[in-house]
């Protein structure tokens, strides 16, 4: 793959200075939780943790990727806000929030700031 790309191509591919960061989320609900309770939880999650922080969620009810709702990267503060929201929930048996990673190419390293 070419390493000498034009600015336009780097932007289109979301690489180098146009790299966009996000994070993965894994949820494990308590066993005795009803489908209605899970639906209610997911609606609150989307409204209070995702939309309220200008984020977007792609995935299912137990696994997904969180990225910025517009072009750009999730900040560490936004990631922490979602993690703190999850810590206060009774519906979850456990959850994991990954470190920030490249949203388009997860295996690509994040350059040091």
C-alpha positions, 0 to 999 in steps of 0.5 A: 500500500502506498505511503505517500498519499495526497491529503485528499486521499488521507482524509477519505481513508481516515488515516494519519492526521485524519485518524478517528478514534472510538472505543468498543463496549461489551455488556453482560446483563444480569440473568434475571433481567426481562426483555422489557427491562433490557429495552428500557436500559438501552433507551436510557443508555442511548439517550443519557450516555451516547446522545448526551455526549455527542456520540454514536453507537453501532452494534447490538445490545451486548457489544458495540463500537462508540464513535463521535456522532460527526467526523472526528475522534472521541475524547478520553473525557467522553469515554470516561463519561460513558464508563461512569454512566455504566458504573451506576447501573444495576442492570449489568452483571459486568461490562468492559470499555476498551481504550481508545482505538482507531475506529476505522482500522482497529489494528492500527496504532494510535500515534503518541501525542 
